[in-house]
Amino acid sequence: MTEWAIQAEELANCNCNFGCPCQFSVLPSHGNCEAVVVFDIQSGHYGDTDLGGLRAAGVYHWPGPIHEGNGQMQLIIDESATAEQRAALQAIMTGQDTDEMATFWYVFSAMAPLKHETLFVPIELDWNRDERSGYAKVAGVFDVEVNPIPHIVSGAPHRASIQLPNGFEYRHAEAASGSATTTGGQIRLTFDATHAHLAHLNISGHGVLGA
């Protein structure tokens, strides 16, 4: 197994209510799961291949809860990646060279037998985890925007976070309100003011390494 590790900032937006039932091992808000997830890789490697400075994303759809499978996925990798880096990220994000069930990438891939062709195009992003705001976009594929969850009475920014000591994605995430629209690609979805989170990933083929 090729050893790998990644440290990255993650922005995820799904179709569930704020908080996302999946984070609490509960069935999804509307019966199915859909998501756009974007990664800004700060440092990392796959064997001898350096992954620092790369960007990647995934668009996912499951007809029911993720664990019931029958889903589909499409990966997007920034066109700046070399052939070796593209192959490395595709391997990681499809659960290869990973202990069984050790990462969310492994689970997502295992539960999504329909894998559309990976796109190699520019990924534009700018977000701030502490402020719970920002965006990510891929021209002709998707647009995602996140903002703080508004207080139900005052509308002021409401801060909430999720702590998962044994999580297979992250240990801590800031919750936000996200809106996403696909503008192309093979999976069509639209969210408006649904669950989003921003997290720092520190993960390897053996699982989450820490905060």
N, C-alpha and C positions, 0 to 999 in steps of 0.2 A: 504494500500500500504506500503510495506517495504521501509523504507528510506535508501538511499545509496548515497555515494559520492566517487569520485576517483580523485586523482592527479597522473598524469602519463606523461611519455615522449612517443610521438607517431612518428612513421616513416610510411609514406604511399607512395606507388608507384602505379600509374595507367597508362593506355594506352594512355592518351591524351598528347598533346603538353605541353611544359613548361608553367606553370601558371594555367593549368586546367580550361577549360571553366565553369565547374560546380561552381567554386568559384565566378564566375561573372554572374551566372544565364543564361548561354548560353549553347546551345546544344553541346554535346561532339565532339571532333576533328574528330573522325572516325565513328560517328554514334552510337557506343555502349560504354558501360562502363565496365571496368575490373580493379580489384585492389587487391593488397596485403597490409594489414595494420597490424602493429605490435605495441604492447603496453608494456611498461616497467613501471609497477605500483609502484610508490614511497610510497604512503599511500592511505588508503581508507577503507571503510567498507560497508557491506550490512547488515543492522540491527546490530546484535552483532558480525557478522563474520568479522574478520580482513582480508583485502585484500592486505596489504602492502607487497612488495617484490615479488609479483607474476608477471608472464608474460603471455600474451595472444596474439592471432593474428586472423585474418580473411582473407579468400580468397573469392573474390566476382566476379560474372559475371552477366551482364545484356545484353540482345540482342539489346537493344536500350538505350535511356536515362534512368537514374535511376527512374525518376518519372513515367515512363510508366510501371514499374514493370516487372513481368514475369522473375525475376532473380533467381539466386541460390547462396548459400553461404555455407562455411564450416568453422567452428570455430576450433581453436587450443588453448589448454590451457596447460601450462607447467605441466608436470607430478608431480611436487613437490606439487601441490595444493591438499589440503585435499578434502574429499567428500563434505563438507559444502562449501568450497571455489569454487570448481568446479560448484556446483549448483548455487551459487551466481553469478559467472561470466557469466554462460550461461543465467541466468535470465536477467542480465543487458544488455548483448550483443544481446539478442533477443527482447529487447524493453519492457520487463515486468517491472512492478513497476516503470513506467515512464509516465509522462504526455504526452498526445497525441502530436506527432511530436516535442517533446522537445529536443531530441538528435539525432545525426546521427545514433546511434545504432538502435533507434526506426525506423527511416526511412529506413535504409538498410534492417532491418528484415521485415518490412511491405512490402517492394518492392521485397523481395526474398522469394516467397512461397516455393521454393524447398530448404529445409535445410538438408544438408548431416550430417551424424553422426559426432559429435564432436570428435576430436582426443586429446588424453592426452599423449603428448610426450615432450621431452626436447626442449626448445627454446633457441637458442644461439643468442646473440646480443651484439653489441658494436658500438655506434654512438655518434657523437658530434653535437648538434644542431647548435651551433655558427659556426662551421667549415663546416657544411653541408656535412659531410662525415661519412661513417661507413657501417655497414652491419647487416643483421638479417638472420638467417637460421634455418630451421627445417629439419633435415636429412630425406630424403625420401619424402619431401613435397614441400619445396620451398627454394630458395636462392634469397636474395635481396641485392643489393649494391647501395649506393648513393655517389655522388661526387658533388662538386660545378658545377653549370652551367658554361661552358666555354665561355669566351667572343668570339663573332663571328669573330673578326679580330685577336686579340692577343692570344687567347686561355687561357688567365689568368682567374682565378676564378672571376665570375661575380655574385655579390650579389643582390638578389631581395627578397622581402618579401611580404606577403599577410596579410592585416589587415581586419578583419571582426568584426566590433563592435557588430553586432547582430547575429554572427554565432552560429550554434548549435553543432559545433565540437570544435572550438578553437576561440580565439580572434586574435592571431598573429601566423604566421607560416613562417619559412625560406624555400624558394624554392630551389630545388636541381634537379639534373639529376639522374634518377634512372634506374636500369636494374634489371629485375626479371625473374626467370624461375621456373616453377613448375616442380618438379621431381617425383611427386606422388600425392596422394589425389584424390579427385573427380572432381576438376576443373583444366583444363589445360590452361595455358597462358604463354606468353613470351613477355617481353618488353625490348627495348634497347634504352637507352638515351631518356626517356620520363619523364613526370612530376613526381616529388616527393616532399614531404614536410616533415619537422620536426617541431613538435609543442609541447608545454606544454599543457596538458589537465587539466582543473579544472572543473569538471562536476558532476552533480547529476541527480536524477530522475526528477528534475524540470527544467533542462537546464544547460547551461554554467554559472559557478559562477564567472568567471573573468579570468584575464590573468594568 
